[in-house]
Amino acid sequence: MMKEKANEDMFSPLFQGNFGINKSNDYTTIFQNNATNQIAQLNTKRHTKKLPLGQTQVSFKDITALFKGDKLDALDAQMFDYILIKYSQTSNHDNLPTVAFKLKEYMHDRKLRDAKSARKTLRKEVAKFADLKVSYSGGNDKNQYDHPFVIQNIFSKTGYVNGTAFFTFTPEISVLLSTDHAMLMPYHRLLLEINTNREPTAWYLFRRLLLNKRTNLSNSARADRMKISTLLKGCPSLPTYEEVMAGNRHVDDRIIQPFFKAIERLSDAFEYTYLTASGKPFNYKEGITYQDFASGELVITSWKDYPDSWLQQLKVSKNKHRKSKRINKN
């Protein structure tokens, strides 16, 4: 038992002590902005175009990606998030564009047991990311946290050598992820532990809920509730209503029940309820129509171990920094 504990302690404590005096065993931090958050929603099930020379183009809102191959999905988004987490925890990261981690470390952080499968996944991701290009047309040039950029590689170099994977960001992407252009967001351990091949819907929904919580920090009413229709738009693993109606028309089996099952999977992170557009609880006995379902809301009644006080401290610190910059400018 002592030997196993010692082996675990070899790795950086991804989910411990990241929030000052408020330690959390469930949350770590990730650098994010609109561009990276839209990258997390890319999936070749939607808005995909096949191009010559074996390339594929896929889009979501303002982000467009170009890569060699046929598939981009939640596993790729999960890996990119993992790299961003490691980047956020790298000392002097603004000047060190390379993220490196060992296979055993990756398995430890994702709670994986099959080394052969994990190694195969890492090698595939290294190869895919080596050629992945993105462009972003959102925001504006005056917004330091949300400005557009033309199509470019995310990484200048990737590799897997002697059990270690490494990813070196291009200079342009390094700037995008720098402290002046990206913000920290609490990131729950479940997003790394979820098997995205089996439960992609849970992954997409939880990431969107965490983003909503972070974005609406100063508005608790909005931070803890989201329209189900909005969540569905950012969940490419589920078919659209139109797709289902053009097929077997089994909306309950293909959309409603998978959505409920995915949210139930996240009960370790929060408690919740569903409300109709009129503010009444869903009536499961009478059955729920798709219209009532899609127009309803998911309401999180309580978060478990969410680092609210740390985010408030971060907000105060940022306001002081901005005030200091204005004073120095004058």
Protein Blocks (a to p, Z undefined) as FASTA:
>chain_A
ZZmmmmmmmpccfkgoklojaccfkbccddddfklmmmmmgcfkgopacdehhiacddeh
jbccddedjbdcfklmmmmmmmmmmmmmpghklmmmbccddfklmmmmnopablmlmmmm
mmmmmmmmmmoccddfehjfklmklccdddddfbfbdcdeehiacddddfklmmmmmmkl
cccddddfklmmpcfklmmmlmmmmmmmmmmmmmmmmlmklmmgccfklmmmmmmkbccf
klmmmmnopaklmmmmmmmmmmmmmmmmpccddddfkopacdfknopafklmmmmccddf
bdehiafklmmmmmmmmmmmmmmmmmmmZZ
